[in-house]
Amino acid sequence: MSHHRRKDSLFWGLILILVGIVFLLEQFDIDAWDYVWKFWPLILIVWGAMKLIAGIQEKSEKPAEKTVIPPPQV
């Protein structure tokens, strides 16, 4: 669980840094919001891909549960 929380913290940390960079560029009269609005679906795609990869990794890390088949009753 802590491994999952660390990835979420990393993701949101990167998002905050990117938003901060956009605001900083705006201070230098560079219209970065045009690019953000143009490519905002990419954020959803990357976020979804990260969730998908995390789910696949979690599933592969769990040990396979052994199914016990009881012997037939005679």
URVENFEN-V348267 format. One record per residue. N is the residue number from 1. PHI is phi as a letter, one per 30 degrees, with the letter a starting at -180 (NA if undefined). OMEGA is omega in whole degrees, -180 to 180 (* if undefined). D_CENTER is the distance of its C-alpha to the mean C-alpha in Angstrom with 2 decimals. Layout:
n;phi;omega;d_center
N;PHI;OMEGA;D_CENTER
N;PHI;OMEGA;D_CENTER
This chain:
n;phi;omega;d_center
1;NA;-180;14.47
2;d;178;14.64
3;d;179;12.44
4;d;-180;9.58
5;d;180;10.68
6;d;179;10.83
7;d;178;7.24
8;d;179;6.65
9;d;178;9.82
10;d;-180;9.03
11;d;-178;6.33
12;d;175;9.04
13;d;178;11.69
14;d;178;10.93
15;d;179;10.96
16;d;178;14.20
17;d;-180;15.65
18;d;178;15.24
19;d;177;16.85
20;d;178;19.48
21;d;179;20.25
22;d;179;20.81
23;d;178;23.17
24;d;178;24.89
25;d;176;25.55
26;d;179;27.02
27;d;178;29.42
28;c;179;30.70
29;h;172;31.33
30;c;-174;28.63
31;d;-177;27.28
32;d;-178;23.57
33;d;176;22.78
34;d;179;24.20
35;d;179;21.53
36;d;-179;18.75
37;d;180;20.33
38;d;-174;20.88
39;c;-178;17.38
40;d;177;15.36
41;d;178;14.38
42;d;177;12.59
43;d;179;10.06
44;d;180;9.53
45;d;-180;9.62
46;d;180;7.05
47;d;178;4.51
48;d;179;6.29
49;d;179;6.56
50;d;179;3.41
51;d;179;4.40
52;d;179;7.70
53;d;179;7.91
54;d;179;7.19
55;d;179;9.74
56;d;179;12.03
57;d;179;12.16
58;d;-179;12.98
59;d;-179;15.54
60;d;180;17.11
61;d;180;17.46
62;d;178;19.39
63;d;-180;23.07
64;d;179;24.72
65;d;180;26.93
66;d;177;30.51
67;c;-180;32.38
68;c;179;35.91
69;c;-179;38.46
70;d;179;41.62
71;d;-179;44.92
72;d;178;46.96
73;d;-180;49.59
74;c;*;53.11
